[in-house]
């Protein structure tokens, strides 16, 4: 499983766009990039997944450059309820994958 | 609501004891994953089962074991408990578990406190 590096924490004001970048220099050809959100004392929740270029859904966008060595989760106009920990995972096919979420990025949104 | 259920919600026990955590996956999901999350730690993958068979193993201690039953529910057994085993234990499920990029749906977790 590719090692990922994310900022430990970020602060934002409500209504701003937040971009969280994840570095994954040793990403493999078959690897996908997945982001999860976790609120305190709750299980993580899937946000978005991509392989290359840009993916957008109703809650976020995921930008992946051509070399795929990094990715950026973009949250448009965050609200207080977006305060959570965000995890970036990189992995592909294979039954022996070790699924490690790491420590994630703690996003704090304030008024 | 993810559709994954876990029982019990909270569990308090003493060192040296044995406990069993239970997980029921989403309807139709064949894979179950177990994770441990200690205070200020990320989620550590413990083990995955697919349709009753062990599929992948992570950082699971020898004192811990799991199984998946024919009805696809899973149990995580923790024995000879130590103070350091106090944590949130999450179960997740996915459709098949054959590929990493499958979305995992997480349950609400079981909070274990070992005194």
HADDOCK unambig.tbl for C-alpha pairs under 7 A between the chains (distance, minus, plus):
assign (segid A and resid 32 and name CA) (segid B and resid 101 and name CA) 6.08 0.50 0.50
assign (segid A and resid 42 and name CA) (segid B and resid 108 and name CA) 5.38 0.50 0.50
assign (segid A and resid 42 and name CA) (segid B and resid 109 and name CA) 6.77 0.50 0.50
assign (segid A and resid 43 and name CA) (segid B and resid 90 and name CA) 6.58 0.50 0.50
assign (segid A and resid 43 and name CA) (segid B and resid 106 and name CA) 5.18 0.50 0.50
assign (segid A and resid 43 and name CA) (segid B and resid 107 and name CA) 5.80 0.50 0.50
assign (segid A and resid 43 and name CA) (segid B and resid 108 and name CA) 5.35 0.50 0.50
assign (segid A and resid 43 and name CA) (segid B and resid 109 and name CA) 6.40 0.50 0.50
assign (segid A and resid 44 and name CA) (segid B and resid 106 and name CA) 6.10 0.50 0.50
assign (segid A and resid 45 and name CA) (segid B and resid 105 and name CA) 6.81 0.50 0.50
assign (segid A and resid 45 and name CA) (segid B and resid 106 and name CA) 6.79 0.50 0.50
assign (segid A and resid 46 and name CA) (segid B and resid 103 and name CA) 6.67 0.50 0.50
assign (segid A and resid 91 and name CA) (segid B and resid 100 and name CA) 5.85 0.50 0.50
assign (segid A and resid 91 and name CA) (segid B and resid 101 and name CA) 6.96 0.50 0.50
assign (segid A and resid 92 and name CA) (segid B and resid 99 and name CA) 6.45 0.50 0.50
assign (segid A and resid 92 and name CA) (segid B and resid 100 and name CA) 5.06 0.50 0.50
assign (segid A and resid 92 and name CA) (segid B and resid 101 and name CA) 6.22 0.50 0.50
assign (segid A and resid 93 and name CA) (segid B and resid 99 and name CA) 4.42 0.50 0.50
assign (segid A and resid 93 and name CA) (segid B and resid 100 and name CA) 5.37 0.50 0.50
assign (segid A and resid 94 and name CA) (segid B and resid 98 and name CA) 6.87 0.50 0.50
assign (segid A and resid 94 and name CA) (segid B and resid 99 and name CA) 6.06 0.50 0.50
assign (segid A and resid 95 and name CA) (segid B and resid 55 and name CA) 6.15 0.50 0.50
assign (segid A and resid 95 and name CA) (segid B and resid 56 and name CA) 5.99 0.50 0.50
assign (segid A and resid 95 and name CA) (segid B and resid 98 and name CA) 6.15 0.50 0.50
assign (segid A and resid 96 and name CA) (segid B and resid 56 and name CA) 5.20 0.50 0.50
assign (segid A and resid 97 and name CA) (segid B and resid 56 and name CA) 6.91 0.50 0.50
assign (segid A and resid 98 and name CA) (segid B and resid 45 and name CA) 6.87 0.50 0.50
assign (segid A and resid 98 and name CA) (segid B and resid 58 and name CA) 5.65 0.50 0.50
assign (segid A and resid 99 and name CA) (segid B and resid 45 and name CA) 5.50 0.50 0.50
assign (segid A and resid 100 and name CA) (segid B and resid 43 and name CA) 6.54 0.50 0.50
assign (segid A and resid 100 and name CA) (segid B and resid 44 and name CA) 5.68 0.50 0.50
assign (segid A and resid 100 and name CA) (segid B and resid 45 and name CA) 5.81 0.50 0.50
assign (segid A and resid 101 and name CA) (segid B and resid 42 and name CA) 5.99 0.50 0.50
assign (segid A and resid 101 and name CA) (segid B and resid 43 and name CA) 5.30 0.50 0.50
assign (segid A and resid 101 and name CA) (segid B and resid 44 and name CA) 6.76 0.50 0.50
assign (segid A and resid 102 and name CA) (segid B and resid 42 and name CA) 4.72 0.50 0.50
assign (segid A and resid 102 and name CA) (segid B and resid 43 and name CA) 6.33 0.50 0.50
assign (segid A and resid 103 and name CA) (segid B and resid 41 and name CA) 6.01 0.50 0.50
assign (segid A and resid 103 and name CA) (segid B and resid 42 and name CA) 4.16 0.50 0.50
